[in-house]
Amino acid sequence: MPRAGLDAGSVTAAGAALADEVGFDRLSMGLLAERLGVKAPSLYKHVTGQADLSHRIAVLAMTEIADTIGEATRGRAGRDALVAGANAMRTYALKHPGRYTAGNVARPNGAEDPLHPAVDRLLASWTAMLRGYRLDPDQEIHVLRLLRSILHGFAILEATGGFRIGIDVDDSFTWMVRFIDQGLRTTTP
């Protein structure tokens, strides 16, 4: 009999919070069971194991990032949308480092995997954010990859203390987003 109050969703949420706290690489079923006040075998009534838990956290993360960016950019266009979306992604990555990592390392497990719609939702948020730039459809995937690479790299370096020079990191981020905006405006037909 599953413990009252625990289900796949609550176990996933607790795992995501724990991953943010201790790091995705240190998350384990034993540590999560201890956090939830149960024995590790009782978690297997809700998730099939560590890989399943990690994958569920990834789906949660992709959905949350998509919603965060979507909310931040709603009603905005062009540079305003880019700034809001970039800041939303950076904030999410810094606030939720464990689940952010889970989302970036996960790979779909077949056609019916819930990771597919979660990733599609994230791409739709980014695409909507870029709509004001009226990009050539042939360039859109390149721009999406560019943004992900730049913003992901910045967030990871910031989260791991990679910026050690005494210049304000927020100033660097603002400069970087302004630079991206200028580049996007020059590619607009």
N, C-alpha and C positions, 0 to 999 in steps of 0.2 A: 504494500500500500504506500503510495507516494506521500511524503510529508505535506501536511496542510500548508498552503501558502507557497509551495514550490511548484513550478511548472517550467517548461522549456524557456519561456520568456523571462521569468524572474531569475532563473539560473544564468541565462545569457546576460541579462542586465548586471547581475552581480559579478559575473566573470569579466565583463567589460570594465566595470568600475575598478575591479582588482587589477586588471591589466594596466589601467591608467596609473594606478598607485605604485605597483611593483615593477612594471615593464612587461610587455607582451612576452618576451623570451623567458621570463621567470614565472609566468602563470602556469599553474598545475592544478589538476583535479584535487589533489590532496590539500593544497593551500586554499582552494575555493571551498572545499567541504568544511575545512576549519573555520573559514570566514562565515559560512552559513550555519555553523553549529550542527552539522550532520556528519555522518561517516561517508567517506568517499564513495563506497558502493551505492549509496542512495542517490547520488547524482546521476548514475547510469540509468535511472528510471526516466530521466528528463532529457539527457543528451547521451549519445552513444559512446562518447569518449573525448579525449583532448582535441583530436582533429575536428570533430563535430562542433565542439564548443568554440574553437578558434574560428571556424567557418561561420558560425552563427554571429559571432562578434563582428566579423568582417562585413556581413550583410547589414547588421545594425549600423556599423560605422559609415558605410557607403550611403545608406538611407539618411542618416543624420547629417552628413556633410551636404548631400543634395538639398535637404530641407533648409539647412543653415544658409547655404549660398542663395537658394531660391528666395528665402525670406529677406535676406540682405539686399538683393538686387531688384526685388519687386518694385515696379513703377519707375525704375531708373534705366538710363540708356547711356551708351558710349562710355566716356571716362568715369562718370559717376557710378555706373554699374560695375566697371572693372575695379575701381577702388573698393567699392563695397564688397564685391565677391572675393577679391584677393585678401582683404582684411578678414572676412569671415572664414576663409580657408585657413589662414595663418592662425587665427584665434582658436579654431577647432583643433588644429594639429598640436598646438601648445597646451591646450586645456585637456585634451584626450589623447596623449601620446601612445598609450597601449592599443586602444581601438583603432587609432589612425594607422599604426603599423600593421595591425591585423588586416585592415582594408587594403593595404598596399601589397601585401604578400599573398593574399588569397587568389586562388584560381578556380574558375567554375568546374563543377563536377557533373557535366552533362547538360543536355538541353533544358531540362526542367529546374535547374538550380536557381534558387531565389537570388543568387548573386547577380545573375544576368539583369533582371529588372532593376535591381538596386544600382548597378553601374550605369544602366541606360538612364535612370533618373538623374544621376550625377552629371552625365554628359548633357542631358537636356538642360540642366541648370546652367552649366557653362555655356552651352550654345545660346541660350536665351540672354545670358549676360553679354555675349559678343554681338548680338543682333544689331545693335546700334552702329556697329562698324561696317555693316553691309559688305561683308567679306565675300569674295568669290568662293562659291561652294567647293571648288577644287583646292582652295587654300585652307578651308576651315579645319580639317583634321590636323594639318600642320600647326595651325595656331593653337588648337587644343593641346597638342603634344608639347608645344613650346611653353604654354602657360603652366601645364602640369609640371613640367621639368623644372622651370624656374621657381615656381612657388613652392613645390615640394622640396627642392634643394635648399631654399632659403629657410623654410620651416624646420627641416631636419638639422641644418647647421645651427640654427638658433636654439633649438631644443637641447642639443648636445653640447652647448657652450662653445661652438666653433667660431664665434665672432669675438675675438679677444682684443681687437684694436679699440682704442678709446673713443671711437666715434659712435654716436647714438644709433642703435640698431633701428629704431623707428624711423630716423631720418634716412637711413640706407634703404629701408623698405619703401618709403614714400618715393624716393628717387628712382628706385627700380620700377615701381608701378607706373610712374610718370614716363619713364623710358619705354616701357612696353606700350603704353598708350600712344606715344609718338610714333613708334614703329607700326602699330596697327593702323593709325591714320594714314600713313604713307602707302600702305598696301591696299587701301580702299579704292575701288575702281572709280 
